[in-house]
Amino acid sequence: MADSSPAPQQPPSASTPSPVPPPLQTLQQLPTQTELQKPSVGPSLIKAEKPGPTAATPELSTTDTPEIPTAASTVSYTIIIPSCSAWFSWDEIHDTERRLLPEFFDGKSTSRNLTSYKYLRDAIISRFRSQPTRKLTYTEARRGLVGDVGSVRKVFDFLEEWGLINYTPPPKKGKEEPEARGGERKEGSYGKRTCTSCGALCSLQCFTTAKANMTLCAKCFVKSNYQRPGLSSADFKRVDLLEDPRPDWTDKETLHLLEAILHSGEDWKKVAEYVASRPAKECIARFVKLSFGEQFIGPKEEHNGFPEHDGDEADESESVKRRRLSPLVDASNPIMAQVAFLSAIVGPHVAENAAQAAISALSNLDANEATDVTEPSDTETKEASAVNDPIATAQVEIEKEQQDLEQSISDIIEVQMKEMQEKIVRFEEMESIMERERLQVQYLKDLLLADQLAVAQHQHRGAMMARDNVNTWEKLRSINEVIDRGTTILL
Amino acid sequence: MKSFAGSTSKAASIKFRMPTRESLIPIRLDLDVDGHRYKDAFTWNPDDPDSEVLTFAKRTVKDLKLPPTFVTQISQSIQSQLAEFRSYGGQDMYIREKIVPLKVDLRVNNTVIRDSFLWDISNFESDPEEFARTLCNDLDVADPEVAPAIAVSIREQLFEIAAQSVSAVREAKLGKKGRRTYDLSKGGNNALDVSKYFGSKGSGVIRKRKDWYMNGPTVDILSNEEVGTLDELNSRLKRKLDEKEDSF
């Protein structure tokens, strides 16, 4: 098919003179209206739009008023595009487009060419402009266009970025950027909602469906006037819009709030009752927003000055200091918790002064206690001090015991040494005795030897004396025996 | 006329491609996750980078406000269909001069369109998009979503035919020992031989009057209630089919 015609909007000449059904048709319109789209809407319509954008002046906003004659009414919209996109015109392809979408113009792809680009661009823009109040989603666009979805996406992104579609100027006057994305305000904010079908302002309730991005007022919902087929009542969600003035909190109300919190702690129902005309949620929100940052510094200072008369309490105050991000947190020490709470409620300066007063009072108390202990007596100084000072007495006693212990040890050692000495003495005595006896025995032996010599002489001299000698021999022998016996006994 | 019968001389062995001017792939999505139903059909350009798949999935989920689990499902489905298409790439297919009857039987929103026409497979300059656009213009179809649906449907059928020809070629190659004839009309191919169609039935090119109604397009516009009832019927049928499948 020789597709050389530059304007695809022109109806194929071969067919009957039925006009191009306008791409301005959107799904929002009721099916009954399709028959009413008659030949008057056709290429003529598209041409009518031509003068609009080309007449754009390089001002901040340009207007474009296409007219869509429907059977119901003639609706005219004002299309605003940013000044940076003033180059746009229906007939031409601008350098910007060539530059930013080169794949359509370099001839590399068969599917992406001049005609297809122009078709996509014109179709998307016309589609958006038929309902400029609604943001045209990419999915809607690509569903209604013949072509591959990748090309549609590229053209769509390009047009959206340059504000040619889905563009709502920002409220404040300033330099508009091509990336301005408007039209979303209606979706998420608490602003006024209008019904997409009847156009009435939704005051009390409206019904939204996410599938088709529609909002219906209560009447239209009841009538089941869904624009799109395939929607059922289950798809709609109800949204209640209440009058929500949200005035600022006056000082009185804030004061009431704080008092209520003081009284009832975290019972927000009571707080809300006390404050009056403020729901609990708002009370909470307001309380959270109140600047408690400074109050956190206050209690820290006062806790630094607390005397450390009690080591335990000092430790506790340290840990409480760290935990106290919220003034109402429960410290393990109930006193500390109260102090924390009060110091948070009350201002930092007041807390500081209170702390100072407390410190001075406590130090006075300490001084009084110290004076009672003085005036010791001289004589009993040591004892008194020892008595008074239990630690000292204990120490003294410890020393005493140690000394006793040492004493007894030394006594034991002495006794043992004495024992050993006596033993030594006895042994020496025994030795001396034995020595004497040995000497005696030795003397006797010598005597005996002398006598034997004499006897031997005598034998030589006279045999007469033999019998005497024999007797003497026998005597000597007996004496020998006695001596022997004696020596054996001694040894 | 008869000389055209079984003329293999015109068969050209070419690499697989869509027999259209632009090689675009039809993608069809039908996902049901957590009670959310998403049906869609569109054309995809296979030259687009794969990152495009994810971008498209995210965009679609955002626009249609689907639950985010759909992103992975959609991109997976698209990827698998792309992979299937690419798996055919590089394989041979025989395209003879063949005229294929295509059918269009769709319901898009409120519009029901039925048509059947002949399509020349061997014309690689054919353009389903152009055809769809023209058809909708000529029939004054108001709903702009009809034209892309028609284009996708045509592409699907063309792809089916092309895939069949590839498998037929493969079978023929495997069965080279036995069968010598590349008879592509076997295997469920509903392509027609030009000769058979035009045949010897006298006037040949001109259709018989009684066949006119079968071969012209019809467009019906349904009202919302009819659409609702049709949807109900479809879902009921689907449920019954699913039950039958389960019971097997």
Interface residues (C-beta under 8 A of the other chain):
Chain A: M1 D3 P8 P11 P12 S15 T16 S18 V20 P21 P23 Q25 L27 P31 T34 Q37 S109 T110 S111 A123 R127 T137 Y138 T139 E140 R142 R143 G144 L145 V146 G147 D148 V149 G150 S151 R153 A210 K211 Y226 R228 P229 G230 S232
Chain B: R21 E22 S23 L24 D40 F42 T43 W44 N45 D47 D48 E52 T55 F56 R59 T60 D63 L64 K65 N109 N110 E125 S126 D127 E129 E130 A132 R133 T134 C136 N137 D138 D140 V141 A142 D143 P144 E145 A147 P148 A151 I221 L222 S223 N224 V227 G228 D231
